[in-house]
Amino acid sequence: GRRQSFQVELVDLTPDDAKKASAPQDSPSGGKVCLNLKPTKKLVIVIEKKDENGSSTNTTDNFIAEKDGKFVIPVPGPVSNAIIQK
C-alpha cells in the first residue's frame, strides 16, 4: 500500500534565513523586489510518501510575518515601497 505523512512546523529564522529574507531579489519583470513585511518565522511543510517503489520526501518553506497579531505570508513588492525594518 501507499502511505503519506505530513509534518508542519513554525520555526524561528536562522541568521541566514533573516539575511536572505531582508535581501532585495531580482524581479521577473526587471528591477528589484523585497518582502513587504519583515519575516519573523518560517513555515516548514514536509510531505513524505512511501509505496512499494520506495519513498520520497518533499520539503517546502515560506517566510511568515506577524501583522496585527496574525501570522501572514509576506509578498515581494518594489524595493521603494517596502517597509524597512531593522
N, C-alpha and C positions, 0 to 999 in steps of 0.2 A: 504494500500500500504506500500511499503518499502522505508525508507529514510536513506540515508547515508551522513554523513558530515565529512569533513577533516579539521584539523587545523594544520598548520605547523608554528613553531616558532624557531628562532635562539636566544637563551638566554645566558646570561653570566653565567659562572660557579659559583656555591656557593663554600664557603670554603671546604665543604665536598666533592663536585664534584672534586675540584682541588686535594685534598688529595687522593681520590680514583683513579684519572687518573694517578697520579705520582707513585702510589704504584706498585711494581712488583706483578705479578699474576702467579699462577701455570699454567704451560703449559699442555695441554692434553697428550703430549708426554714426560712429565717429565721436570724438570728444571723450571726456572723462565723466564717470559717474561714481557716486559713493552712496552708502546706505543713509536713508533719511532719519534714522534713529540709531543711537549707539547701542549695539547689542550687549546684553549682559549674560546671556546663557546660550547654549546650543542644544537644539532638539536632535537627538540621535535615534534613528529608527533602523533596527537590524531585522531583516527577514531571512530566515533560514529554511531552505527547502530540502527535504530528503525523500528519495524514492529508490527503486531498485537499481537505477543507473548511477547513484552516488548522491552527493549533496552539494548545495551551493549556498553562499551567503551573500546578501546584498545589503550594503550599509549606505544610508543617506543621512546628511545632516543639514540643518538650516539654522542660521543665526536667529536668536529670539531677543526682542527688546521688550521693555516694560513701558506702557503708556497708560496713564490714568488708572493704575492698579491692575491692569490686564496685560497678559503676555500677547505680543503681536509679532508677526514676521515682517521685519523692515524691508522696504523695497528700494532698489537703487534709483537715484534721481540725479539731475545735473549737479555738479560739484558746487556751483554758485548758490543753489537752493538748499544745500544740505544744512542740517542743524549740526554745527560744530560743537562737540563736547570734549573737554579734556579730562 
